[in-house]
Amino acid sequence: MNQLKSRIVSAVEAIKGVYLFRLEAPEIAREAKPGQFVMVRCAKETILPRPFSVHAVNGKEIALLFSVVGKGTGWLSLKKKGDTLDIFGPLGNGYTINESSKNLLLVAGGMGIAPLRFLAEVAAAQGKKVTIIMGARSGECLLPVTPSQSLFDKGMLPANFQCINATEDGSEGFKGLATQLIPHYLKGIDQIFACGPVAMYKTMVKMPELKGKDVQLSLEIMMGCGTGVCYGCSIRTRGGLKQVCKDGPVFGMGEVEL
């Protein structure tokens, strides 16, 4: 784990209330794996640091994608290019891509795209065929949104990558939930990776089409320390109590009790 003062290389509002920060963090960039996270110390009055998935790695930089949900992220959203942040990481256990896997399905619910972009880039670079289903309330909420932010956008997709959008209001792509599309894209899939709200996971657990498949979920939960000291992020699993920050945030779908 690395603790450092990281300079903000760029800070943009991707869509209303959602921000994309690029940070100079060579030590973390060198070690980070898809699904891992960093802790960022925000305003002094928040006391506890906040966890953020590593959204992308580029050379000596890492990217964080986050929405404003409270005092800590509100404070962070006001930071500008050139400011510095106290961060530490990478932390946790991320996604595991099997060497033998050739076809991967990624399912992102809302801000669940945060760790999955990094995973998609790594998998595509390994020659895996990647299909990602991105779900959101409307087309305006789909992330990422510009070519400068992601390889997911039209004109930048490698041959082994495809992206399918699902919006609840039907304003872009399929009208409905991302989970409704899963059965239609399982043919030939070796592994499934997901990140999203618990409601999405509860739907996936009940899907007969996913029974016996390698499905990995990234759990989003409040954390106190991020290092396994405070036990504030403990969850029930079939193997007993485990800590999301230390044992996760990625777990096998059949492992967790939702």
Stockholm file with secondary structure:
# STOCKHOLM 1.0

chainA/1-258         MNQLKSRIVSAVEAIKGVYLFRLEAPEIAREAKPGQFVMVRCAKETILPRPFSVHAVNGKEIALLFSVVGKGTGWLSLKKKGDTLDIFGPLGNGYTINESSKNLLLVAGGMGIAPLRFLAEVAAAQGKKVTIIMGARSGECLLPVTPSQSLFDKGMLPANFQCINATEDGSEGFKGLATQLIPHYLKGIDQIFACGPVAMYKTMVKMPELKGKDVQLSLEIMMGCGTGVCYGCSIRTRGGLKQVCKDGPVFGMGEVEL
#=GR chainA/1-258 SS CEEEEEEEEEEEEEETTEEEEEEECHHHHHHCCTTCEEEEECCGGGCSCEEEECCEEETTEEEEEEECCSHHHHHHHTCCTTCEEEEEEEESBCCCCCTTCCEEEEEEEGGGHHHHHHHHHHHHHTTCEEEEEEEESSGGGCSCCSTTTCTTSTTCCCTTEEEEEEETTSSSSEESCHHHHGGGGCTTCCEEEEESCHHHHHHHHTCGGGTTSEEEEECCCCCSSSSSSSCTTEEEETTEEEEHHHHCBEEETTTBCC
#=GC SS_cons         CEEEEEEEEEEEEEETTEEEEEEECHHHHHHCCTTCEEEEECCGGGCSCEEEECCEEETTEEEEEEECCSHHHHHHHTCCTTCEEEEEEEESBCCCCCTTCCEEEEEEEGGGHHHHHHHHHHHHHTTCEEEEEEEESSGGGCSCCSTTTCTTSTTCCCTTEEEEEEETTSSSSEESCHHHHGGGGCTTCCEEEEESCHHHHHHHHTCGGGTTSEEEEECCCCCSSSSSSSCTTEEEETTEEEEHHHHCBEEETTTBCC
//
